[in-house]
Amino acid sequence: MEKERSVKRLVTTLLAVLAIGITVQGQSVHPKLVVVITIDQLRGDLLSFCRSQYGTGGFNHLLQNGLVFSNVDFGFDGVDEASAIAGIYTGTYPNRHSITGSTVFEREKNRRVSILEDKNFLGNYTSEHLSPLRLTSGTIGDELRAATDGRSKVYAIAPNAVAAIIAAGQSGNGAFWLENRKGMWATTTYYKDFPWYIDKFNSSADSPSSKLSNVVWTPMSSPQSLPVGGDPVAFSHRFSHSNISLFKRSAPINEEVTTLALRLIEYGGLELAKQPNLLSLTYYAGRYPAKHQSEHQAEMVDTYRRLDAQLARLFTALDKKIGLTNCIIALSGTGYFDSSIPEESIFLHKRRRYFSPKRCKALINMYLMALHGQGQWVLDYADGRLILDKKLAEKKQVDMRRLQSEVAEFARQMSGVRLALPAHEIGSGAINEEANRFVRSFRLGQSADVCLQLQGGWIEGEEEASSNSGQKQIRYNAVAAPFILVIPDIKGQRVQRTISSTEIAPTLAYILRIRPPTEARALPLPEVAL
């Protein structure tokens, strides 16, 4: 009986896939614009919870008219905004595209810097020196530009530089982000385009810089309910030029992303295209640094309601200027959610278990001094990644592979450490299947010397800290969020299965009839490719 039911489920699934595939194949899709929307830290549970509070033109437009895949798996550990977006646009993992995170430890400077730092390029409206040249894989935008001999336009807008630059790729026309000092829309001189209408907008009364001090984030209206129950809590947050980075982690930042996108849609000539153009947008749906858990719940509900309004605003503008029938829209989350603990959170577990980065560094340093002599052997620890002093090892004539193995062996004995791997083992692939997600997140020569995986439930941070700021609880549970693909004249359907993030870029390439990115090895989604 069970075997018969399994066969029936398989047949039903194949028929559904075939039906969707035939429908897509039968279309002659020649879009003027592909809009790829990434929502940083999107959560499927909150997206679903707030659905009754959405209008008809935002999330509901996507959910009703798109192919909705239930979940996206990014397939590697340590996912953050930069590595997730790189995975979406390149169709591969950090060990191949090189974006292992938003920052990287620069040994020559003995400090962490942006992973995209590049002193060969200046900034427009920013003092940052950045470029996409760290990417070692092409992106979907790069392939689109190559396929059209540069006639296609590729633009990216995001709150943060890493998201905008990675999405624009190495061949894009422009990448724009909100810089942290004055609240201007900035770019890097790596890209040749800085459109006049963006330059003019920066000096207008409507720019984020001009109106930031007047922005007050309060609920759009009292929410009908909260995700885990309780009474709705009122909140009010003001912003200024001294806390722009905080503004970029709030719901109002999404309005600014949409506003700039509408400028580009209005003046960018995208509607005149004889070949597809690409517009990449990154929105924020993560945690605002709330003091109380109840306040955090209210903020999250308001964030999703405001996101819905901004998507509706975007789609209305697209329909008016280009026509939604001339657009392909793809939407994805980033597969993670910030697990920082609210500042005044009452931690409900009876026992708080801390893993102290300071203590970890100190103990390992003492251990190595006992083995090899005096020195500052450990340069840095961040997110489970240990950086060792290679110059000191050379001076003491200690083999680096041996040093890495000694540290890993010692770290395995620490409370809270689940797994410790030396870089040379990760690079050689001499590991078991449990560590495979580690391998995909690691770039030899760029990543740490020793990688630690902490046990779930432990708090990474200092126990004696005056507040919970900087503390995060280790969690390995997946953050479920859908991938949605809206193709003109294709009926919306739900596909109840998890896809890999590596399938997104090849799928978009298939629809556009261009080559997939250079390191993309996955096949297009069968629901589209049949």
C-alpha positions as CSV (number, residue, x, y, z in Angstrom):
1,M,0.0,0.0,0.0
2,E,2.8,2.4,0.9
3,K,4.6,1.6,-2.3
4,E,1.5,2.3,-4.3
5,R,1.1,5.6,-2.6
6,S,4.7,6.5,-3.3
7,V,4.3,5.6,-7.0
8,K,1.1,7.8,-7.2
9,R,3.0,10.7,-5.6
10,L,5.8,10.3,-8.1
11,V,3.5,10.2,-11.0
12,T,1.6,13.3,-9.7
13,T,4.9,15.2,-9.3
14,L,6.1,14.3,-12.8
15,L,2.8,15.3,-14.4
16,A,2.9,18.7,-12.6
17,V,6.5,19.3,-13.6
18,L,5.7,18.3,-17.2
19,A,2.6,20.6,-17.3
20,I,4.6,23.6,-16.1
21,G,7.5,22.8,-18.4
22,I,5.5,22.4,-21.5
23,T,3.7,25.7,-20.8
24,V,7.0,27.6,-20.4
25,Q,8.6,25.9,-23.4
26,G,5.7,26.9,-25.6
27,Q,6.2,30.6,-24.9
28,S,8.4,32.9,-26.9
29,V,9.7,35.0,-24.1
30,H,11.6,38.2,-25.2
31,P,11.6,40.4,-22.1
32,K,12.7,43.9,-22.2
33,L,13.7,43.8,-18.5
34,V,14.7,41.1,-16.0
35,V,14.2,42.2,-12.4
36,V,16.0,40.1,-9.8
37,I,14.9,41.0,-6.3
38,T,16.9,39.7,-3.3
39,I,15.4,40.3,0.1
40,D,18.1,40.0,2.7
41,Q,17.0,37.7,5.6
42,L,13.6,37.0,4.1
43,R,11.7,34.4,6.2
44,G,9.0,32.3,4.7
45,D,7.1,31.9,8.0
46,L,6.8,35.7,8.4
47,L,6.0,36.2,4.7
48,S,3.1,33.7,5.1
49,F,2.0,35.1,8.5
50,C,1.6,38.6,7.2
51,R,-0.2,37.7,4.0
52,S,-3.6,38.6,5.1
53,Q,-2.3,42.2,5.7
54,Y,-0.9,42.6,2.2
55,G,-2.5,44.5,-0.7
56,T,-3.0,43.0,-4.1
57,G,0.0,44.5,-6.0
58,G,3.1,43.4,-4.0
59,F,3.8,40.0,-2.5
60,N,0.4,38.7,-3.5
61,H,1.0,39.6,-7.2
62,L,4.1,37.4,-7.1
63,L,2.5,34.6,-5.1
64,Q,-0.5,34.4,-7.4
65,N,1.2,34.9,-10.8
66,G,4.6,33.2,-10.3
67,L,6.1,29.8,-10.1
68,V,6.5,29.6,-6.3
69,F,9.2,27.1,-5.1
70,S,8.8,26.4,-1.4
71,N,12.4,26.9,-0.3
72,V,15.9,27.7,-1.4
73,D,18.9,25.9,0.0
74,F,22.2,27.7,-0.2
75,G,24.3,24.6,0.5
76,F,27.1,26.0,2.6
77,D,27.8,27.2,6.2
78,G,28.2,30.8,7.3
79,V,25.8,32.3,4.8
80,D,25.6,36.1,4.9
81,E,24.4,38.8,2.6
82,A,27.5,38.9,0.4
83,S,28.0,35.2,0.0
84,A,24.3,34.5,-0.6
85,I,23.9,37.2,-3.3
86,A,27.1,36.0,-5.0
87,G,25.6,32.4,-5.0
88,I,22.4,33.7,-6.6
89,Y,24.1,35.6,-9.4
90,T,27.0,33.2,-10.1
91,G,25.2,29.8,-9.7
92,T,28.0,28.4,-7.5
93,Y,29.5,28.3,-4.0
94,P,32.1,30.6,-2.2
95,N,34.9,28.1,-2.8
96,R,34.4,28.9,-6.5
97,H,33.2,32.5,-6.7
98,S,35.5,33.7,-3.8
99,I,32.9,35.7,-1.9
100,T,33.2,34.0,1.5
101,G,31.6,36.8,3.4
102,S,31.2,40.6,3.5
103,T,34.6,41.0,5.0
104,V,38.0,39.3,4.8
105,F,41.1,39.5,7.1
106,E,43.9,41.5,5.4
107,R,47.1,40.1,6.8
108,E,49.3,43.0,5.6
109,K,47.0,45.5,7.4
110,N,46.3,43.1,10.4
111,R,42.6,44.0,10.2
112,R,39.3,43.1,8.6
113,V,38.3,45.0,5.4
114,S,35.5,44.8,2.9
115,I,35.9,41.7,0.8
116,L,35.6,44.0,-2.3
117,E,38.3,46.5,-1.2
118,D,40.4,47.6,-4.2
119,K,42.7,50.6,-3.9
120,N,42.9,50.9,-7.7
121,F,39.4,52.5,-7.8
122,L,38.0,55.6,-6.2
123,G,34.5,56.1,-5.0
124,N,31.8,58.5,-6.2
125,Y,30.0,60.1,-3.2
126,T,32.1,57.7,-0.9
127,S,35.6,57.4,0.4
128,E,35.5,53.6,-0.1
129,H,37.7,51.9,-2.6
130,L,35.8,49.0,-4.0
131,S,35.5,46.8,-7.1
132,P,33.9,43.5,-8.2
133,L,37.3,42.0,-9.1
134,R,37.4,39.7,-6.1
135,L,34.7,37.6,-7.9
136,T,36.3,34.6,-9.6
137,S,33.1,33.6,-11.4
138,G,31.0,35.5,-13.9
139,T,27.5,36.5,-13.1
140,I,24.2,36.3,-15.0
141,G,24.7,40.0,-15.8
142,D,28.1,39.4,-17.2
143,E,26.8,36.7,-19.5
144,L,23.9,38.9,-20.6
145,R,26.3,41.8,-21.5
146,A,28.6,39.3,-23.4
147,A,25.7,37.8,-25.3
148,T,24.5,41.2,-26.5
149,D,27.9,42.7,-27.2
150,G,27.4,45.2,-24.3
151,R,24.1,46.5,-25.6
152,S,22.1,45.2,-22.6
153,K,22.2,47.4,-19.5
154,V,22.9,45.9,-16.1
155,Y,22.2,48.0,-13.0
156,A,22.1,47.1,-9.3
157,I,20.8,49.0,-6.3
158,A,21.1,47.9,-2.7
159,P,21.5,49.4,0.8
160,N,25.0,48.0,1.1
161,A,28.0,48.1,-1.3
162,V,28.7,44.4,-1.3
163,A,25.2,43.5,-2.4
164,A,25.1,46.2,-5.2
165,I,28.6,45.5,-6.6
166,I,28.2,41.7,-6.6
167,A,24.8,41.8,-8.3
168,A,26.2,44.2,-11.0
169,G,29.2,41.9,-11.6
170,Q,32.3,42.8,-13.5
171,S,30.6,43.8,-16.7
172,G,27.7,45.8,-15.3
173,N,26.9,49.4,-16.1
174,G,26.5,50.6,-12.6
175,A,26.1,49.6,-8.9
176,F,24.6,52.0,-6.3
177,W,24.4,51.8,-2.6
178,L,23.8,54.2,0.4
179,E,27.1,55.2,1.9
180,N,27.4,55.4,5.6
181,R,28.7,59.0,6.2
182,K,26.3,61.3,4.5
183,G,23.5,59.1,3.2
184,M,24.3,59.7,-0.5
185,W,23.8,57.1,-3.2
186,A,27.3,56.1,-4.1
187,T,29.2,54.0,-6.6
188,T,32.8,53.0,-7.5
189,T,34.8,54.4,-10.5
190,Y,35.2,50.8,-11.6
191,Y,31.8,51.3,-13.3
192,K,31.6,53.9,-16.1
193,D,28.0,54.9,-15.6
194,F,26.9,57.4,-13.1
195,P,23.7,58.7,-14.6
196,W,22.8,62.4,-14.4
197,Y,19.5,61.7,-12.8
198,I,21.1,59.9,-9.8
199,D,23.7,62.6,-9.4
200,K,20.9,65.2,-9.5
201,F,18.8,63.2,-7.0
202,N,21.7,63.2,-4.5
203,S,21.5,67.0,-4.3
204,S,17.7,67.1,-4.2
205,A,15.4,67.6,-1.2
206,D,14.0,64.1,-1.8
207,S,17.4,62.3,-1.3
208,P,18.0,60.2,1.8
209,S,20.7,62.6,2.9
210,S,18.4,65.6,2.8
211,K,15.5,64.0,4.7
212,L,17.2,61.4,7.0
213,S,16.9,63.5,10.1
214,N,13.1,63.8,9.6
215,V,12.5,60.1,9.2
216,V,10.6,58.5,12.0
217,W,9.8,54.8,11.8
218,T,6.5,54.0,13.5
219,P,4.0,51.2,12.6
220,M,1.9,51.8,9.5
221,S,-1.0,50.8,11.7
222,S,-1.6,48.5,14.6
223,P,-0.9,44.9,13.5
224,Q,-3.7,42.5,13.7
225,S,-1.6,40.0,15.6
226,L,2.0,39.1,16.4
227,P,3.9,36.0,15.1
228,V,4.1,34.3,18.6
229,G,1.1,36.1,20.1
230,G,0.8,38.8,22.7
231,D,-0.4,42.4,22.4
232,P,1.0,44.7,19.7
233,V,3.7,47.0,20.9
234,A,4.1,50.6,19.8
235,F,7.6,51.7,18.7
236,S,9.2,54.8,17.4
237,H,12.7,55.2,15.9
238,R,14.4,58.3,14.7
239,F,17.5,58.5,12.5
240,S,20.3,60.9,11.8
241,H,23.6,61.1,9.9
242,S,25.4,59.6,12.8
243,N,23.6,56.3,12.6
244,I,23.1,55.7,8.9
245,S,24.2,52.1,9.3
246,L,21.3,51.6,11.7
247,F,18.9,53.2,9.2
248,K,20.1,50.6,6.6
249,R,18.9,47.9,9.0
250,S,15.4,49.3,9.3
251,A,12.2,49.0,7.2
252,P,12.4,52.6,5.8
253,I,15.5,51.8,3.9
254,N,13.4,49.8,1.4
255,E,11.5,52.9,0.4
256,E,14.8,54.5,-0.5
257,V,15.8,51.5,-2.7
258,T,12.5,51.7,-4.5
259,T,12.7,55.4,-5.0
260,L,16.1,55.2,-6.7
261,A,14.9,52.2,-8.8
262,L,11.9,54.3,-10.0
263,R,14.3,57.1,-11.1
264,L,16.2,54.5,-13.1
265,I,13.0,53.1,-14.6
266,E,11.8,56.6,-15.5
267,Y,15.0,58.0,-17.0
268,G,17.1,55.0,-17.9
269,G,15.6,54.2,-21.3
270,L,15.0,50.6,-20.3
271,E,11.6,50.6,-22.2
272,L,13.5,51.2,-25.5
273,A,15.5,48.0,-25.3
274,K,15.7,45.7,-28.3
275,Q,17.5,43.2,-26.0
276,P,16.9,42.3,-22.4
277,N,18.2,44.6,-19.6
278,L,18.8,43.5,-16.0
279,L,17.8,45.4,-12.9
280,S,19.0,43.9,-9.6
281,L,17.4,45.2,-6.3
282,T,18.3,44.2,-2.8
283,Y,15.8,44.9,0.1
284,Y,16.1,44.3,3.8
285,A,13.9,42.1,6.0
286,G,16.3,41.5,8.8
287,R,16.2,42.3,12.5
288,Y,16.3,45.9,13.8
289,P,18.4,46.1,17.0
290,A,15.4,46.1,19.3
291,K,15.7,46.2,23.0
292,H,12.8,43.8,23.7
293,Q,11.6,40.7,21.9
294,S,8.0,42.0,21.9
295,E,9.1,45.2,20.2
296,H,11.1,43.1,17.7
297,Q,8.0,41.2,16.7
298,A,6.0,44.4,16.0
299,E,8.9,45.7,13.9
300,M,9.2,42.6,11.9
301,V,5.4,42.6,11.0
302,D,5.7,46.3,10.0
303,T,8.8,45.5,7.9
304,Y,6.9,42.9,5.8
305,R,3.9,45.2,5.4
306,R,6.1,48.0,4.2
307,L,8.0,45.7,1.9
308,D,4.8,44.7,0.4
309,A,3.9,48.3,-0.3
310,Q,7.3,48.9,-1.9
311,L,7.0,45.9,-4.2
312,A,3.6,47.2,-5.2
313,R,5.0,50.6,-5.9
314,L,7.8,49.1,-8.0
315,F,5.5,46.9,-10.0
316,T,3.1,49.7,-10.7
317,A,6.0,51.8,-12.1
318,L,7.3,48.9,-14.2
319,D,3.8,48.3,-15.6
320,K,3.4,52.0,-16.5
321,K,6.8,52.5,-18.1
322,I,7.7,49.1,-19.6
323,G,4.7,46.8,-19.1
324,L,4.8,43.9,-16.7
325,T,4.1,41.6,-19.7
326,N,7.6,42.7,-20.9
327,C,9.3,41.8,-17.6
328,I,10.5,38.7,-16.0
329,I,10.6,39.0,-12.2
330,A,12.6,36.7,-9.9
331,L,12.6,36.9,-6.1
332,S,14.7,35.1,-3.5
333,G,15.8,35.4,0.1
334,T,19.3,34.9,1.4
335,G,18.9,31.7,3.4
336,Y,19.9,33.1,6.8
337,F,18.6,35.3,9.6
338,D,20.6,37.3,12.1
339,S,20.6,35.5,15.4
340,S,21.8,38.5,17.5
341,I,20.1,38.6,20.9
342,P,17.9,41.7,21.6
343,E,19.7,44.1,24.0
344,E,17.5,43.4,27.0
345,S,16.3,39.9,26.1
346,I,15.2,37.6,28.8
347,F,16.9,34.4,27.7
348,L,14.4,31.7,28.5
349,H,16.8,28.7,28.7
350,K,17.9,27.9,32.3
351,R,21.6,27.7,31.3
352,R,23.4,30.3,29.2
353,R,26.4,28.7,27.5
354,Y,28.9,31.2,26.2
355,F,31.8,30.7,23.7
356,S,34.1,33.6,24.3
357,P,36.1,34.7,21.2
358,K,38.6,36.5,23.5
359,R,39.1,33.4,25.7
360,C,39.5,31.2,22.6
361,K,42.2,33.4,21.2
362,A,44.0,33.7,24.5
363,L,44.0,30.0,25.2
364,I,45.2,29.0,21.7
365,N,47.9,31.7,21.9
366,M,49.1,30.4,25.3
367,Y,49.1,26.8,23.9
368,L,51.2,27.8,20.8
369,M,53.6,29.8,23.0
370,A,54.2,26.7,25.1
371,L,54.9,24.7,21.9
372,H,56.8,27.3,19.8
373,G,57.9,30.2,21.9
374,Q,56.7,33.8,22.5
375,G,54.6,35.7,20.0
376,Q,51.1,36.8,19.0
377,W,50.2,33.6,17.2
378,V,46.5,34.3,16.7
379,L,45.8,37.5,14.7
380,D,42.0,37.4,14.5
381,Y,38.8,35.5,15.3
382,A,35.5,36.2,13.7
383,D,32.5,33.9,13.1
384,G,34.4,30.7,13.9
385,R,37.3,31.6,11.6
386,L,40.9,31.8,13.2
387,I,43.7,33.7,11.5
388,L,47.2,32.7,12.4
389,D,50.4,34.7,12.0
390,K,52.2,33.2,9.0
391,K,55.2,35.6,9.3
392,L,55.7,34.5,12.9
393,A,55.5,30.9,11.9
394,E,58.2,31.5,9.2
395,K,60.4,33.3,11.7
396,K,60.1,30.4,14.2
397,Q,60.5,27.9,11.4
398,V,57.1,26.2,12.1
399,D,55.4,24.5,9.2
400,M,52.0,26.2,8.7
401,R,50.2,22.9,8.1
402,R,51.5,21.6,11.4
403,L,50.5,24.8,13.1
404,Q,47.0,24.6,11.7
405,S,46.6,21.0,12.8
406,E,47.8,21.8,16.3
407,V,45.3,24.6,16.7
408,A,42.5,22.5,15.3
409,E,43.3,19.6,17.7
410,F,43.4,21.9,20.6
411,A,40.2,23.8,19.7
412,R,38.3,20.5,19.5
413,Q,38.7,20.1,23.2
414,M,37.1,23.5,24.0
415,S,33.6,23.5,25.3
416,G,31.1,24.5,22.7
417,V,33.2,23.5,19.7
418,R,31.5,20.9,17.5
419,L,34.0,20.7,14.7
420,A,37.5,22.2,14.0
421,L,39.1,21.9,10.6
422,P,42.6,23.1,9.5
423,A,42.7,24.9,6.2
424,H,45.0,22.4,4.5
425,E,42.5,19.6,5.2
426,I,39.6,21.6,3.8
427,G,41.6,22.6,0.7
428,S,42.6,19.0,0.0
429,G,39.1,17.6,0.5
430,A,40.4,15.2,3.2
431,I,37.2,15.5,5.2
432,N,34.0,13.6,5.9
433,E,30.5,14.3,4.5
434,E,29.5,16.2,7.6
435,A,31.9,19.0,6.7
436,N,31.0,19.3,3.1
437,R,29.1,22.5,3.7
438,F,32.2,23.8,5.3
439,V,34.2,23.1,2.1
440,R,31.8,25.0,-0.1
441,S,32.2,28.1,2.2
442,F,36.0,28.0,2.1
443,R,38.4,29.7,-0.4
444,L,41.9,28.4,0.0
445,G,44.4,31.2,0.4
446,Q,41.7,33.7,1.3
447,S,39.8,32.2,4.2
448,A,41.0,31.3,7.7
449,D,43.7,29.0,8.8
450,V,41.4,27.0,11.1
451,C,37.6,26.9,10.9
452,L,35.4,26.2,14.0
453,Q,31.8,25.1,14.0
454,L,30.2,25.8,17.3
455,Q,27.4,23.7,18.9
456,G,23.9,24.9,18.4
457,G,22.4,26.9,21.2
458,W,25.7,28.3,22.4
459,I,26.1,32.1,22.5
460,E,29.1,33.5,20.7
461,G,30.1,36.6,22.6
462,E,31.5,37.8,25.9
463,E,29.6,36.7,29.0
464,E,30.7,39.8,31.0
465,A,29.5,42.2,28.3
466,S,27.5,45.2,29.6
467,S,24.7,44.4,27.1
468,N,23.8,41.7,24.6
469,S,25.2,43.8,21.8
470,G,27.6,41.7,19.7
471,Q,26.2,38.4,21.1
472,K,24.6,35.9,18.8
473,Q,23.1,32.5,19.4
474,I,24.4,29.7,17.2
475,R,21.6,28.2,15.1
476,Y,21.9,25.6,12.3
477,N,18.2,25.4,11.5
478,A,17.4,26.3,7.9
479,V,15.7,29.6,7.2
480,A,12.9,28.7,4.9
481,A,12.1,31.2,2.2
482,P,10.6,30.8,-1.3
483,F,12.0,31.4,-4.8
484,I,9.5,33.0,-7.0
485,L,9.7,33.4,-10.8
486,V,7.1,35.4,-12.7
487,I,7.2,34.8,-16.5
488,P,4.8,36.6,-18.8
489,D,1.7,34.6,-19.7
490,I,2.7,31.7,-17.5
491,K,0.1,30.7,-14.9
492,G,1.2,30.9,-11.3
493,Q,1.7,27.6,-9.6
494,R,3.1,26.3,-6.3
495,V,6.0,23.8,-6.5
496,Q,6.4,22.0,-3.2
497,R,10.1,21.3,-3.2
498,T,13.4,22.8,-2.2
499,I,15.7,24.1,-4.9
500,S,19.4,24.9,-4.7
501,S,20.6,28.5,-5.0
502,T,23.0,27.2,-7.7
503,E,19.9,26.5,-10.0
504,I,18.8,30.2,-10.1
505,A,21.4,31.6,-12.4
506,P,21.3,28.7,-14.9
507,T,17.5,29.0,-15.0
508,L,17.6,32.7,-15.8
509,A,20.2,32.0,-18.4
510,Y,18.0,29.4,-20.0
511,I,15.0,31.7,-20.1
512,L,17.2,34.5,-21.7
513,R,18.9,32.0,-24.1
514,I,22.3,32.9,-23.0
515,R,25.2,30.9,-21.5
516,P,25.1,30.3,-17.7
517,P,27.8,32.0,-15.6
518,T,31.3,30.5,-15.9
519,E,31.3,28.5,-12.7
520,A,27.6,27.5,-12.7
521,R,27.4,23.7,-12.9
522,A,23.8,23.1,-12.0
523,L,21.1,22.6,-14.6
524,P,18.1,24.9,-15.0
525,L,15.0,24.1,-13.0
526,P,13.2,21.3,-14.8
527,E,9.9,23.1,-14.4
528,V,11.2,25.8,-16.8
529,A,13.6,23.8,-18.9
530,L,11.4,21.0,-20.1
